[in-house]
């Protein structure tokens, strides 16, 4: 398969990043659903669906809930499945109509943890969802090397070790991670 990216206007740096990585990037302007704006929203969804079909897209992946709300109608009109990646603790009941309505066309919700799935709480979404933890299974550390590694990191033999690779920033509650790990220096 080949990946193509659809980036909204104002995300030029993101489009540049994908283009420089060798991916095909398209700009799209999609309107948000509202009572006053719904005719424009429908026209925009039809236009985007034609583009998806013209590009021979097989599956649409929305990186977040906002992306799914924008892409769902176009994917449905194009006859394509839409997968929505859910990384945050959104509650379905807290979403407004314009955010909820298009979610009926999401084929599958992929949650990054069980807590995010439980918090979302929408029964239909839960039926078509799974939990897929972000991460990898590292190769086991040779037990004879553990003490050497602990010494290199300045850790005592009984210290608890937890490893994680992530982008740390304000949305990820950087200040809380500082309380847990005092050696972490916040950037802002």
WOWOHU-V205374 format. One line per field, one symbol per residue. ss: DSSP state (H for helix, E for strand, L for the rest). phi: phi as a letter, one per 20 degrees, with the letter a starting at -180 (. if undefined). Layout:
BEGIN
ss: ???
phi: ???
END
This chain:
BEGIN
ss: LLLEEEEELLLHHHHHHHHHLLLEEEEELLLLLLLLLHHHHHHHHHHHHHHHHHLLLLEEEELLHHHHHHHHHHHHHLLLEEEEEELLLLLHHHLLHHHHHHHHHLLEEEELLHHHHHHHLLHHHHHLEEELLLLLLLLLLLHHHHHHHHHHLLLLLLLLLLLLLLLLLHHHLHHHHHHHLLLLLLLL
phi: .ceccddfgndgffffgfffeneeccecdceefbffdfffffffffffffffffelfdbddefafffffeeffffffemdfcddedddeedgfefegfefgfffeffbedeeafffffffmegffffdcbdcffqcefffeggfegffffffemdfgeffdcdbdaedbgfelgffffffcfffdfec
END
